Amino acid sequence: MYRVTMESIADRTTCIASCPDIGSTEPVPFRGEVRQLRRVRVESKYLIYRLANMRTSVKQAEYVAEHDLDATFFENTDENPSAQQAQHTLLLEMSKVSNADIYSHFRDHPNQDRPIIVTSSGTVVDGNRRLAAMRELYSDDPTRYESFLYVEVAVLPEAASENDLVEMETIIQIRPNLQSDYGWIEEALGLERQMQVLGWNLDKVSQLWNKTPEYLHRKLETLEIARDYLEHIGKPEHFGEVDGSEQAITTFRDSTMNESFKSMAPRRKEASTLVMYSVLQSTEIARRKYDYAKKITEITDRVLTHL
């Protein structure tokens, strides 16, 4: 396993600034326009992973829960060596999933095909999984993967803020077609962070995501139901438990918006929720959970009548 080493911010910034341009530039959306970023080659050790990464948010939550860590383990700073090492492990695992398989591509074709986008101090904004794969391959076989010792990067302006980085992640990685390797939970957690932590208003989020405000509200409310369910079964923040249940949870959320549901007595609403949670927890109905969610009121009536 590759061991993360942490160079100081000053050393990383100085190293990247002193690297000679390789000639061509990289077009990247930045603050409402396309900027042409300088491209350089820098030794891998002068780069660090960006921990506030939407793609890894679910895996991070599960890692924190499984290792009994403080909830802010991945949030305090990118300069935490332990968090960087954990992030490498998560990113390496994700680089090997079948719908991307970045690791196998680099293993068989040891050449970087496009630059990684980084801040002026070496934090990776786009290309975290690629960096993890290249680092791991070089660590395992420095001779065959010698080319991965140095990484080609496109460098953002020094003034790039956290807001700029989140905007770029949304525009480059999520918005084009809600890429398949971003799960619905990752999208919802990213959206939640943009609105609650960064304080973005609905108009800005709607524009960046290219989605209606109604769509965004629906996604956040579905996330809240998922959270409540995970608390109910004693697995808070284990979002992998609901990874394949978006359609069922969204359908249940929609049913709670109906006037007939809103007019129910509180105990009756609670009963419907508990029945839905039993459906989600079932291992026997699997892909039929959506069908059960559509009929949750009817099913609840039958359960109560039976009782």
Backbone hydrogen bonds in HBPLUS format (Angstrom, degrees):
<---DONOR---> <-ACCEPTOR-->    atom                        ^
c    i                          cat <-CA-CA->   ^        H-A-AA   ^      H-
h    n   atom  resd res      DA  || num        DHA   H-A  angle D-A-AA Bond
n    s   type  num  typ     dist DA aas  dist angle  dist       angle   num
A0012-ARG N   A0008-SER O   2.89 MM   4  6.17 162.2  1.92 156.5 161.6     1
A0013-THR N   A0009-ILE O   2.88 MM   4  6.01 167.4  1.89 153.9 157.5     2
A0014-THR N   A0010-ALA O   2.93 MM   4  6.05 164.0  1.95 148.7 153.5     3
A0015-CYS N   A0011-ASP O   2.91 MM   4  5.96 160.6  1.95 145.4 151.2     4
A0016-ILE N   A0012-ARG O   3.02 MM   4  6.20 172.0  2.03 154.4 156.1     5
A0017-ALA N   A0013-THR O   2.98 MM   4  6.07 160.6  2.02 148.0 154.0     6
A0018-SER N   A0014-THR O   3.00 MM   4  6.09 142.3  2.15 142.5 151.9     7
A0019-CYS N   A0016-ILE O   3.33 MM   3  5.31 150.6  2.42  98.0 106.3     8
A0022-ILE N   A0039-ARG O   2.85 MM  17  5.86 157.6  1.90 154.3 157.4     9
A0026-GLU N   A0037-LEU O   2.90 MM  11  5.00 151.8  1.98 134.6 143.9    10
A0037-LEU N   A0026-GLU O   2.82 MM  11  5.00 170.8  1.83 140.1 137.0    11
A0028-VAL N   A0035-ARG O   2.82 MM   7  5.31 156.8  1.87 151.2 159.1    12
A0035-ARG N   A0028-VAL O   2.78 MM   7  5.31 162.1  1.81 157.0 150.8    13
A0030-PHE N   A0033-GLU O   2.67 MM   3  5.47 170.4  1.68 171.0 173.9    14
A0033-GLU N   A0030-PHE O   3.23 MM   3  5.47 154.7  2.30 108.3 115.7    15
A0155-VAL N   A0038-ARG O   3.03 MM 117  5.83 160.2  2.07 165.0 169.9    16
A0040-VAL N   A0153-VAL O   2.95 MM 113  5.56 154.4  2.02 154.0 162.2    17
A0153-VAL N   A0040-VAL O   2.82 MM 113  5.56 164.4  1.85 163.2 168.7    18
A0042-VAL N   A0151-VAL O   2.92 MM 109  5.40 162.7  1.95 146.2 147.1    19
A0151-VAL N   A0042-VAL O   2.77 MM 109  5.40 171.4  1.78 151.4 150.3    20
A0046-TYR N   A0043-GLU O   2.98 MM   3  5.87 168.1  1.99 130.1 134.1    21
A0044-SER N   A0149-LEU O   2.95 MM 105  5.87 167.6  1.96 163.0 160.7    22
A0047-LEU N   A0044-SER O   3.04 MM   3  5.63 152.4  2.12 126.5 126.1    23
A0048-ILE N   A0122-GLY O   2.92 MM  74  6.08 158.3  1.97 143.4 144.4    24
A0124-VAL N   A0048-ILE O   2.93 MM  76  6.19 161.3  1.96 168.1 173.2    25
A0053-ASN N   A0051-LEU O   2.80 MM   2  5.29 136.8  1.99 103.5  90.3    26
A0056-THR N   A0053-ASN O   3.13 MM   3  5.59 133.3  2.35 108.5 119.7    27
A0057-SER N   A0054-MET O   3.25 MM   3  5.17 160.5  2.29 102.9 108.8    28
A0060-GLN N   A0056-THR O   2.81 MM   4  5.95 155.2  1.87 159.8 167.8    29
A0061-ALA N   A0057-SER O   3.09 MM   4  6.29 158.4  2.14 143.3 148.2    30
A0062-GLU N   A0058-VAL O   3.06 MM   4  6.37 160.5  2.10 153.1 158.1    31
A0063-TYR N   A0059-LYS O   2.88 MM   4  6.04 154.2  1.95 145.8 153.5    32
A0064-VAL N   A0060-GLN O   2.92 MM   4  6.16 162.7  1.95 155.5 159.1    33
A0065-ALA N   A0061-ALA O   3.09 MM   4  6.31 160.3  2.13 145.6 150.7    34
A0066-GLU N   A0062-GLU O   2.86 MM   4  6.00 165.5  1.88 153.3 157.4    35
A0067-HIS N   A0063-TYR O   2.98 MM   4  6.03 148.9  2.08 146.8 154.2    36
A0069-LEU N   A0064-VAL O   2.98 MM   5  4.95 167.4  2.00 145.0 148.6    37
A0068-ASP N   A0065-ALA O   3.36 MM   3  5.14 163.4  2.39  99.0 103.3    38
A0073-PHE N   A0070-ASP O   2.97 MM   3  5.40 155.4  2.04 127.5 126.0    39
A0075-GLU N   A0072-THR O   2.87 MM   3  4.80 152.6  1.94 105.5 114.6    40
A0076-ASN N   A0072-THR O   3.21 MM   4  5.95 147.5  2.32 167.1 158.5    41
A0084-GLN N   A0080-ASN O   2.91 MM   4  6.15 154.6  1.97 156.0 164.4    42
A0085-GLN N   A0081-PRO O   2.91 MM   4  6.14 153.0  1.99 146.5 153.2    43
A0086-ALA N   A0082-SER O   3.02 MM   4  6.27 159.3  2.06 145.9 151.5    44
A0087-GLN N   A0083-ALA O   2.85 MM   4  6.00 154.3  1.91 144.4 152.0    45
A0088-HIS N   A0084-GLN O   2.94 MM   4  6.19 147.6  2.05 142.1 150.6    46
A0089-THR N   A0085-GLN O   3.14 MM   4  6.48 156.4  2.20 146.5 151.7    47
A0090-LEU N   A0086-ALA O   3.05 MM   4  6.40 159.5  2.10 151.4 156.3    48
A0091-LEU N   A0087-GLN O   2.85 MM   4  6.01 167.6  1.86 154.7 158.3    49
A0092-LEU N   A0088-HIS O   2.82 MM   4  5.91 159.5  1.87 151.6 157.4    50
A0093-GLU N   A0089-THR O   3.11 MM   4  6.28 160.9  2.15 144.6 149.5    51
A0094-MET N   A0090-LEU O   3.00 MM   4  6.26 155.2  2.06 146.5 153.7    52
A0095-SER N   A0091-LEU O   2.82 MM   4  6.03 133.4  2.04 142.7 155.7    53
A0095-SER N   A0092-LEU O   3.16 MM   3  5.02 128.7  2.44  91.4 105.2    54
A0096-LYS N   A0093-GLU O   3.22 MM   3  5.53 156.8  2.27 104.9 112.0    55
A0097-VAL N   A0094-MET O   3.44 MM   3  5.48 169.9  2.45 103.9 106.8    56
A0102-ILE N   A0095-SER O   2.81 MM   7  5.08 110.2  2.30 136.4 155.5    57
A0103-TYR N   A0095-SER O   2.96 MM   8  5.39 172.0  1.97 134.7 136.2    58
A0100-ALA N   A0097-VAL O   3.14 MM   3  5.75 162.2  2.17 118.5 124.0    59
A0101-ASP N   A0097-VAL O   2.62 MM   4  5.17 134.1  1.82 159.8 174.6    60
A0105-HIS N   A0101-ASP O   3.28 MM   4  6.53 157.7  2.33 144.6 150.8    61
A0106-PHE N   A0102-ILE O   3.02 MM   4  6.31 165.3  2.04 158.8 161.1    62
A0107-ARG N   A0103-TYR O   2.81 MM   4  6.00 150.1  1.90 148.2 158.3    63
A0108-ASP N   A0104-SER O   2.99 MM   4  6.12 156.0  2.05 147.7 151.7    64
A0109-HIS N   A0105-HIS O   2.80 MM   4  5.79 139.6  1.96 142.6 155.3    65
A0111-ASN N   A0109-HIS O   2.63 MM   2  5.68 139.9  1.78 114.1 100.2    66
A0116-ILE N   A0152-GLU O   3.02 MM  36  6.42 163.1  2.05 145.3 145.6    67
A0154-ALA N   A0116-ILE O   2.78 MM  38  6.04 152.1  1.85 144.9 150.7    68
A0117-ILE N   A0126-ASP O   3.03 MM   9  5.08 153.0  2.10 146.8 150.9    69
A0125-VAL N   A0117-ILE O   2.77 MM   8  5.54 161.2  1.81 150.1 156.2    70
A0126-ASP N   A0117-ILE O   3.30 MM   9  5.08 162.7  2.33 132.4 135.4    71
A0118-VAL N   A0154-ALA O   2.96 MM  36  6.17 165.8  1.98 160.7 163.5    72
A0156-LEU N   A0118-VAL O   2.88 MM  38  6.14 165.0  1.90 164.2 169.4    73
A0119-THR N   A0123-THR O   2.90 MM   4  5.23 147.5  2.00 137.1 147.2    74
A0122-GLY N   A0119-THR O   3.01 MM   3  5.18 166.7  2.03 112.0 113.8    75
A0131-LEU N   A0127-GLY O   2.95 MM   4  6.18 158.2  2.00 152.5 158.3    76
A0132-ALA N   A0128-ASN O   3.02 MM   4  6.27 158.9  2.06 146.9 152.5    77
A0133-ALA N   A0129-ARG O   2.99 MM   4  6.23 161.3  2.03 152.0 156.2    78
A0134-MET N   A0130-ARG O   2.96 MM   4  6.17 165.8  1.98 152.3 156.3    79
A0135-ARG N   A0131-LEU O   2.87 MM   4  6.00 163.5  1.90 153.5 158.3    80
A0136-GLU N   A0132-ALA O   3.00 MM   4  6.12 161.5  2.04 146.6 151.8    81
A0137-LEU N   A0133-ALA O   2.98 MM   4  6.15 164.9  2.01 152.7 156.6    82
A0138-TYR N   A0134-MET O   3.01 MM   4  6.13 163.3  2.04 149.0 153.7    83
A0139-SER N   A0135-ARG O   2.94 MM   4  6.09 155.7  2.00 146.5 153.6    84
A0140-ASP N   A0136-GLU O   3.00 MM   4  6.23 149.4  2.10 145.8 153.5    85
A0141-ASP N   A0137-LEU O   2.98 MM   4  6.14 154.2  2.04 149.8 156.5    86
A0145-TYR N   A0141-ASP O   3.05 MM   4  6.08 165.9  2.07 162.2 166.7    87
A0148-PHE N   A0145-TYR O   2.98 MM   3  5.65 157.1  2.04 118.2 124.9    88
A0149-LEU N   A0146-GLU O   3.11 MM   3  5.71 169.2  2.12 119.3 121.8    89
A0160-ALA N   A0157-PRO O   3.09 MM   3  5.66 169.4  2.10 122.1 123.9    90
A0165-LEU N   A0161-SER O   3.03 MM   4  6.40 152.8  2.11 147.6 155.0    91
A0166-VAL N   A0162-GLU O   2.99 MM   4  6.26 160.8  2.03 155.0 159.1    92
A0167-GLU N   A0163-ASN O   2.97 MM   4  6.14 159.5  2.01 149.5 155.6    93
A0168-MET N   A0164-ASP O   2.97 MM   4  6.19 157.6  2.02 146.8 152.7    94
A0169-GLU N   A0165-LEU O   2.97 MM   4  6.24 158.0  2.02 147.3 153.1    95
A0170-THR N   A0166-VAL O   3.02 MM   4  6.23 158.8  2.07 149.0 154.2    96
A0171-ILE N   A0167-GLU O   2.93 MM   4  6.17 164.1  1.96 153.4 157.7    97
A0172-ILE N   A0168-MET O   2.75 MM   4  5.72 171.8  1.76 157.8 160.8    98
A0173-GLN N   A0169-GLU O   2.96 MM   4  5.39 150.8  2.05 130.9 140.3    99
A0174-ILE N   A0170-THR O   3.24 MM   4  4.90 135.8  2.45 109.5 121.7   100
A0175-ARG N   A0170-THR O   2.69 MM   5  5.71 174.8  1.69 174.4 173.3   101
A0178-LEU N   A0174-ILE O   2.81 MM   4  4.78 129.7  2.06 159.9 172.5   102
A0182-TYR N   A0179-GLN O   2.99 MM   3  5.63 163.2  2.02 120.8 125.0   103
A0187-GLU N   A0183-GLY O   3.08 MM   4  6.40 161.4  2.12 152.6 157.6   104
A0188-ALA N   A0184-TRP O   2.98 MM   4  6.14 160.2  2.02 142.0 147.5   105
A0189-LEU N   A0185-ILE O   2.81 MM   4  6.02 163.6  1.83 158.7 162.7   106
A0190-GLY N   A0186-GLU O   2.92 MM   4  6.04 156.5  1.98 145.9 152.7   107
A0191-LEU N   A0187-GLU O   2.89 MM   4  6.11 159.2  1.94 150.1 156.0   108
A0192-GLU N   A0188-ALA O   2.86 MM   4  6.05 158.7  1.90 147.0 153.2   109
A0193-ARG N   A0189-LEU O   2.97 MM   4  6.17 156.9  2.03 145.9 151.5   110
A0194-GLN N   A0190-GLY O   3.02 MM   4  6.26 158.7  2.06 148.7 154.4   111
A0195-MET N   A0191-LEU O   3.15 MM   4  6.42 153.5  2.22 149.6 155.7   112
A0196-GLN N   A0192-GLU O   2.80 MM   4  5.83 169.0  1.81 157.7 161.6   113
A0197-VAL N   A0193-ARG O   2.90 MM   4  4.96 145.1  2.03 123.9 135.0   114
A0198-LEU N   A0193-ARG O   3.02 MM   5  6.44 160.3  2.06 161.9 167.1   115
A0200-TRP N   A0194-GLN O   2.94 MM   6  5.77 166.5  1.96 153.8 150.8   116
A0205-VAL N   A0201-ASN O   3.13 MM   4  6.43 168.9  2.14 157.8 160.9   117
A0206-SER N   A0202-LEU O   2.84 MM   4  5.87 163.4  1.87 148.9 154.2   118
A0207-GLN N   A0203-ASP O   3.05 MM   4  6.16 153.2  2.12 142.6 149.3   119
A0208-LEU N   A0204-LYS O   3.00 MM   4  6.23 163.8  2.02 152.8 156.8   120
A0209-TRP N   A0205-VAL O   2.91 MM   4  6.01 167.3  1.93 157.5 160.8   121
A0210-ASN N   A0206-SER O   2.91 MM   4  5.62 122.6  2.25 129.5 143.6   122
A0211-LYS N   A0206-SER O   3.17 MM   5  5.22 145.6  2.30 139.1 147.7   123
A0216-LEU N   A0212-THR O   3.16 MM   4  6.53 158.8  2.21 151.8 157.2   124
A0217-HIS N   A0213-PRO O   2.90 MM   4  6.15 163.1  1.93 155.4 159.4   125
A0218-ARG N   A0214-GLU O   2.99 MM   4  6.13 158.9  2.03 147.3 153.4   126
A0219-LYS N   A0215-TYR O   3.05 MM   4  6.33 151.0  2.13 145.5 152.9   127
A0220-LEU N   A0216-LEU O   3.07 MM   4  6.37 158.3  2.12 150.9 156.0   128
A0221-GLU N   A0217-HIS O   2.94 MM   4  6.16 159.3  1.98 153.6 159.3   129
A0222-THR N   A0218-ARG O   2.96 MM   4  6.11 148.3  2.07 142.8 151.5   130
A0223-LEU N   A0219-LYS O   3.04 MM   4  6.27 149.6  2.13 141.4 149.4   131
A0224-GLU N   A0220-LEU O   3.07 MM   4  6.40 149.1  2.17 142.7 150.4   132
A0225-ILE N   A0221-GLU O   3.15 MM   4  6.46 151.8  2.24 142.8 149.4   133
A0226-ALA N   A0222-THR O   3.02 MM   4  6.32 158.5  2.07 147.8 153.8   134
A0227-ARG N   A0223-LEU O   2.91 MM   4  6.19 155.2  1.97 149.8 156.5   135
A0228-ASP N   A0224-GLU O   2.96 MM   4  6.16 161.6  1.99 147.7 152.5   136
A0229-TYR N   A0225-ILE O   2.92 MM   4  6.13 157.3  1.97 150.9 157.1   137
A0230-LEU N   A0226-ALA O   3.00 MM   4  6.25 160.7  2.04 149.4 154.1   138
A0231-GLU N   A0227-ARG O   2.97 MM   4  6.26 153.4  2.04 149.8 157.2   139
A0232-HIS N   A0228-ASP O   2.93 MM   4  6.14 151.4  2.01 142.4 151.0   140
A0233-ILE N   A0229-TYR O   3.02 MM   4  6.40 147.0  2.13 151.6 159.4   141
A0235-LYS N   A0230-LEU O   2.78 MM   5  5.02 156.7  1.83 163.4 158.7   142
A0234-GLY N   A0231-GLU O   3.12 MM   3  5.08 158.0  2.17 102.6 108.9   143
A0238-HIS N   A0235-LYS O   3.18 MM   3  5.59 161.8  2.21 134.4 133.6   144
A0241-GLU N   A0238-HIS O   3.02 MM   3  6.02 167.6  2.04 129.0 132.1   145
A0242-VAL N   A0239-PHE O   3.04 MM   3  5.59 156.6  2.10 114.8 121.0   146
A0243-ASP N   A0240-GLY O   3.42 MM   3  4.96 169.5  2.43  97.9 100.5   147
A0245-SER N   A0242-VAL O   3.05 MM   3  5.06 168.0  2.06 114.6 116.1   148
A0249-ILE N   A0245-SER O   2.95 MM   4  6.11 170.5  1.96 163.2 165.8   149
A0250-THR N   A0246-GLU O   2.79 MM   4  5.88 164.7  1.82 157.2 162.0   150
A0251-THR N   A0247-GLN O   2.95 MM   4  6.03 154.6  2.02 141.9 149.1   151
A0252-PHE N   A0248-ALA O   3.01 MM   4  6.27 155.4  2.07 145.5 152.1   152
A0253-ARG N   A0249-ILE O   2.84 MM   4  6.10 156.1  1.90 147.7 154.9   153
A0254-ASP N   A0250-THR O   2.91 MM   4  6.19 155.1  1.97 147.8 153.9   154
A0255-SER N   A0251-THR O   3.05 MM   4  6.35 147.8  2.15 142.5 151.1   155
A0256-THR N   A0252-PHE O   3.13 MM   4  6.47 141.2  2.29 145.7 155.6   156
A0256-THR N   A0253-ARG O   3.11 MM   3  5.23 128.1  2.39  97.3 110.7   157
A0257-MET N   A0254-ASP O   3.09 MM   3  5.25 149.6  2.18 101.3 110.7   158
A0258-ASN N   A0255-SER O   3.26 MM   3  5.48 159.1  2.30 104.0 110.2   159
A0261-PHE N   A0258-ASN O   3.15 MM   3  5.37 124.3  2.48  99.4 112.4   160
A0262-LYS N   A0258-ASN O   3.00 MM   4  6.32 164.0  2.03 152.8 157.7   161
A0263-SER N   A0259-GLU O   2.96 MM   4  6.08 143.5  2.10 145.8 153.9   162
A0264-MET N   A0261-PHE O   3.09 MM   3  5.36 160.4  2.13 109.4 115.6   163
A0268-ARG N   A0265-ALA O   2.93 MM   3  5.24 122.9  2.27 107.3 122.3   164
A0269-LYS N   A0265-ALA O   3.04 MM   4  6.42 153.3  2.12 156.5 164.9   165
A0270-GLU N   A0266-PRO O   2.97 MM   4  6.22 157.7  2.02 149.1 155.4   166
A0271-ALA N   A0267-ARG O   2.97 MM   4  6.20 149.9  2.06 140.0 148.0   167
A0272-SER N   A0268-ARG O   3.09 MM   4  6.38 157.2  2.14 146.3 151.3   168
A0273-THR N   A0269-LYS O   2.99 MM   4  6.29 156.4  2.05 149.1 155.7   169
A0274-LEU N   A0270-GLU O   2.95 MM   4  6.22 160.0  2.00 151.6 156.5   170
A0275-VAL N   A0271-ALA O   2.96 MM   4  6.19 153.4  2.03 149.5 156.8   171
A0276-MET N   A0272-SER O   2.95 MM   4  6.17 157.8  2.00 146.0 152.1   172
A0277-TYR N   A0273-THR O   2.92 MM   4  6.22 152.0  2.00 146.9 154.9   173
A0278-SER N   A0274-LEU O   3.00 MM   4  6.23 142.4  2.14 138.4 148.3   174
A0278-SER N   A0275-VAL O   3.13 MM   3  5.04 121.6  2.49  91.8 106.7   175
A0279-VAL N   A0275-VAL O   3.01 MM   4  6.37 147.0  2.12 144.9 154.0   176
A0280-LEU N   A0276-MET O   2.95 MM   4  6.31 159.2  1.99 151.4 156.4   177
A0281-GLN N   A0277-TYR O   3.00 MM   4  6.13 147.9  2.11 139.4 147.7   178
A0282-SER N   A0278-SER O   3.09 MM   4  6.14 126.1  2.39 136.9 149.2   179
A0282-SER N   A0279-VAL O   3.19 MM   3  5.24 141.7  2.34  99.2 109.9   180
A0288-ARG N   A0285-ILE O   2.73 MM   3  5.33 168.5  1.74 149.4 149.0   181
A0289-LYS N   A0286-ALA O   3.26 MM   3  6.00 158.9  2.31 125.6 126.2   182
A0291-ASP N   A0288-ARG O   3.04 MM   3  5.28 118.1  2.44 102.2 116.7   183
A0292-TYR N   A0288-ARG O   3.12 MM   4  6.52 154.5  2.19 152.7 160.1   184
A0293-ALA N   A0289-LYS O   2.87 MM   4  6.12 152.5  1.95 147.7 155.9   185
A0294-LYS N   A0290-TYR O   3.08 MM   4  6.39 146.5  2.20 146.4 154.3   186
A0295-LYS N   A0292-TYR O   3.02 MM   3  5.24 135.8  2.22 101.7 114.0   187
A0296-ILE N   A0293-ALA O   3.37 MM   3  5.00 161.9  2.41 107.6 104.7   188
A0299-ILE N   A0295-LYS O   2.89 MM   4  6.12 164.7  1.92 162.2 167.3   189
A0300-THR N   A0296-ILE O   2.88 MM   4  5.97 156.2  1.94 141.8 148.6   190
A0301-ASP N   A0297-THR O   3.01 MM   4  6.29 157.4  2.06 148.1 153.7   191
A0302-ARG N   A0298-GLU O   3.09 MM   4  6.41 155.6  2.16 147.3 153.4   192
A0303-VAL N   A0299-ILE O   2.91 MM   4  6.21 155.4  1.97 151.6 158.7   193
A0304-LEU N   A0300-THR O   2.90 MM   4  6.14 168.9  1.91 157.9 160.1   194
A0305-THR N   A0301-ASP O   2.90 MM   4  6.05 154.7  1.96 145.5 153.0   195
A0306-HIS N   A0302-ARG O   2.94 MM   4  6.08 158.2  1.99 143.9 149.9   196
A0307-LEU N   A0303-VAL O   2.93 MM   4  6.21 158.0  1.98 150.9 157.0   197
